[in-house]
Amino acid sequence: MIFHFGKKEPDLFTFIQSIKLLINYSMLNNQKIAIIGCGNLGTSIANGLLMKEDFDPKNLSLTKRNTSSLSEFEARGVHVHSDNKIAAQYADIILLGVKPYNVSTILKEIQPVLHPQKQLIISLATGITLEEMYQVLDQNTVTFRAMPNIAADIQESITCICHQKALPVQVELVKELFDSIGFTISIDESLMEAATVLGACGIAYVLRFMRAMIQGGIQIGFDANTASQIVNQTVKGAAELMIQKNIHPEAAIDKVTTPKGCTIVGLNEMEHQGFSSAMVRGVIASYEKIEK
């Protein structure tokens, strides 16, 4: 890993501090991670981390008011309890998986045991800005916002992150964390709500589309299981085609649509019924709900 100090050469103290950080943040496996408020998204991230071959379950702590739903993790060696302070005190990386309206309350609860020079705080909450977090946190705390989706459960999430006051080595560490459950990109904080809609809400849009495809498949003769298999692989193939070929969807569609063919008839009928318009309006509606 390379440090970039700009045109000015670093003084000895800055250089030594940077080396210390490099050693401390060199590997995700060295970090103790706490997920506070481990609901659906938190458990997806936990599952993704535990799928890493070299990740030690003992380095992961999960908290929840009612811990009974986390018993499976406890059986795998993960620390599971309801005490947020204990989880935060001994963690290097703290992920806040609580609802947006609970973020301030949780931060006030754990703030007395936080170590600004040691820990990274990552909020997974929609609509809570970094500035709002700093109203509670020490101003020297390095904070991130991150928005993964539930595909983290199988290490296929897309996660958008933004941050304040983080050094490059800390950004790389957070990317490594979320790369372990999929793919990570850094964006401006002003786009975090849009990222929530496209990446996190978006997976629900795709699943609803798949459900409709399966329903159509049943109506034209397939049993539910066979229709599901066909649709699942079709959607997976379409996604991989876009990723590997790096082409626009319409370029791929052109390869399927032939003059007077059945594909273009189906596509045109969907457009007549407002398919694309409904999708765009749904995306915008979700975004407007966050912005209110």
JOCOR-V414469 format. One record per pair of residues at least 4 apart in sequence whose C-alpha atoms are under 7 Angstrom apart, sorted by the first residue. I is the first residue (numbers start at 1). GAP is how many residues later the second one is. D is the distance in whole Angstrom. If there is no record, write none. Layout:
[[I GAP D] [I GAP D]]
This chain:
[[5 4 7] [5 5 7] [10 4 6] [10 5 6] [11 4 6] [12 4 6] [13 4 6] [14 4 6] [15 4 6] [16 4 6] [17 4 6] [18 4 6] [19 4 6] [20 4 6] [21 4 6] [22 4 5] [22 147 6] [25 144 7] [25 145 7] [25 148 6] [28 145 6] [28 148 7] [28 149 7] [29 26 6] [31 28 7] [31 61 6] [31 62 7] [32 27 5] [32 28 6] [32 59 5] [32 60 5] [32 61 6] [33 26 6] [33 27 5] [33 28 6] [33 58 5] [33 59 6] [33 60 5] [33 61 6] [34 26 6] [34 27 5] [34 28 6] [34 53 6] [34 54 6] [34 57 6] [34 59 6] [34 60 5] [34 61 6] [35 7 6] [35 26 6] [35 27 5] [35 28 6] [35 59 6] [35 60 5] [35 61 6] [35 62 6] [36 26 6] [36 27 5] [36 28 7] [36 48 6] [36 59 6] [36 60 5] [36 61 6] [36 62 7] [37 26 6] [37 27 5] [37 59 7] [37 60 5] [37 61 5] [38 4 4] [38 5 6] [38 24 6] [38 25 6] [38 26 6] [38 59 6] [39 4 6] [39 58 7] [40 4 6] [41 4 6] [41 108 7] [41 109 6] [42 4 6] [42 55 6] [43 4 6] [44 4 6] [44 106 6] [44 108 5] [44 109 4] [45 4 6] [45 107 5] [45 108 6] [45 136 7] [46 4 6] [47 4 6] [47 106 5] [48 104 6] [48 105 5] [48 106 6] [48 107 5] [48 132 7] [48 133 5] [49 6 7] [49 131 6] [49 132 7] [50 5 6] [50 7 7] [57 19 7] [57 20 5] [57 21 5] [58 19 6] [58 20 5] [58 21 7] [60 18 6] [60 19 6] [61 17 6] [61 18 5] [61 19 6] [61 26 6] [62 17 6] [62 18 5] [62 19 7] [63 17 6] [63 18 5] [63 19 5] [63 20 7] [63 21 6] [64 17 7] [64 18 5] [65 17 5] [67 4 7] [67 13 7] [67 14 6] [67 15 7] [70 4 7] [70 10 7] [71 4 6] [72 4 7] [73 4 7] [73 5 5] [74 4 5] [74 5 6] [74 6 6] [83 4 7] [84 4 6] [84 26 7] [85 4 6] [85 25 5] [85 28 7] [86 4 7] [87 4 6] [88 6 6] [88 22 7] [88 26 7] [89 24 5] [89 25 6] [92 26 7] [92 27 5] [92 28 6] [93 26 6] [93 27 5] [93 28 6] [94 26 6] [94 27 5] [94 28 6] [95 26 6] [95 27 5] [95 28 6] [95 29 7] [96 26 6] [96 27 5] [96 28 6] [97 26 7] [97 27 5] [97 28 7] [98 4 6] [98 5 6] [98 27 7] [99 4 7] [99 26 6] [100 25 5] [100 26 6] [100 27 7] [100 28 6] [102 4 6] [103 4 6] [104 4 6] [104 29 7] [105 4 6] [106 4 6] [107 4 6] [107 29 7] [108 28 6] [110 4 7] [111 26 7] [115 4 6] [116 22 7] [116 24 6] [116 25 4] [117 24 7] [120 22 5] [120 23 6] [121 21 6] [121 22 5] [121 23 6] [122 21 6] [122 22 5] [122 23 5] [122 24 7] [123 21 6] [123 22 5] [123 23 6] [124 21 6] [124 22 5] [124 23 6] [126 67 7] [127 66 6] [127 163 6] [128 4 6] [129 4 7] [130 4 6] [130 13 7] [131 4 7] [133 4 6] [134 4 7] [134 5 6] [137 4 7] [142 22 6] [142 23 6] [142 24 6] [143 20 6] [143 21 6] [144 17 7] [144 18 6] [144 19 4] [144 20 7] [145 16 6] [145 17 5] [145 18 6] [146 13 7] [146 14 6] [146 15 4] [146 16 7] [147 12 5] [147 13 5] [147 14 7] [147 49 6] [148 9 6] [148 10 6] [148 11 4] [148 12 7] [148 52 6] [149 8 5] [149 9 7] [149 50 7] [149 51 5] [150 7 7] [151 4 6] [151 5 5] [151 6 5] [152 4 5] [152 5 5] [152 29 5] [152 30 6] [155 25 7] [155 26 4] [155 27 5] [156 25 6] [156 26 4] [157 24 6] [157 25 4] [157 26 6] [158 24 6] [158 25 5] [158 26 6] [158 41 7] [159 19 7] [159 24 6] [159 25 5] [159 26 6] [160 24 6] [160 25 5] [160 26 6] [160 27 6] [160 35 7] [161 24 6] [161 25 5] [161 26 6] [162 24 6] [162 25 6] [162 26 6] [162 27 6] [166 4 6] [166 5 6] [167 4 6] [168 4 6] [169 4 6] [170 4 6] [171 4 6] [172 4 6] [173 4 6] [174 4 6] [175 4 6] [175 9 6] [176 4 6] [178 4 6] [178 5 7] [178 6 6] [179 4 5] [179 5 6] [187 4 7] [191 4 6] [192 4 6] [193 4 7] [193 94 7] [193 97 7] [194 4 6] [194 93 6] [195 4 6] [196 4 5] [196 5 6] [197 4 5] [197 5 6] [197 86 6] [197 89 6] [197 90 6] [198 4 5] [199 4 6] [201 4 7] [202 4 6] [203 4 6] [204 4 6] [205 4 6] [206 4 6] [207 4 6] [208 4 6] [209 4 6] [210 4 6] [210 21 7] [211 4 6] [212 4 6] [213 4 6] [213 18 7] [214 4 6] [214 13 5] [214 14 6] [214 17 6] [215 4 6] [216 4 6] [217 4 7] [217 5 6] [217 10 5] [218 4 5] [218 5 6] [218 6 6] [218 9 6] [222 4 6] [222 5 6] [223 4 6] [224 4 6] [225 4 6] [226 4 6] [227 4 6] [228 4 6] [229 4 6] [230 4 6] [231 4 6] [232 4 6] [233 4 6] [234 4 6] [235 4 6] [236 4 6] [237 4 6] [238 4 6] [239 4 6] [240 4 6] [241 4 6] [242 4 5] [242 5 6] [247 4 7] [248 4 7] [249 4 6] [250 4 6] [251 4 7] [253 4 6] [256 7 7] [257 4 7] [257 6 5] [257 7 5] [261 4 7] [262 4 6] [263 4 6] [264 4 6] [265 4 6] [266 4 6] [267 4 6] [268 4 6] [269 4 6] [270 4 6] [270 5 5] [271 4 5] [271 5 6] [274 4 6] [275 4 6] [276 4 6] [277 4 6] [278 4 6] [279 4 6] [280 4 6] [281 4 6] [282 4 6] [283 4 6] [284 4 6] [285 4 6] [286 4 7] [287 4 6] [288 4 6]]
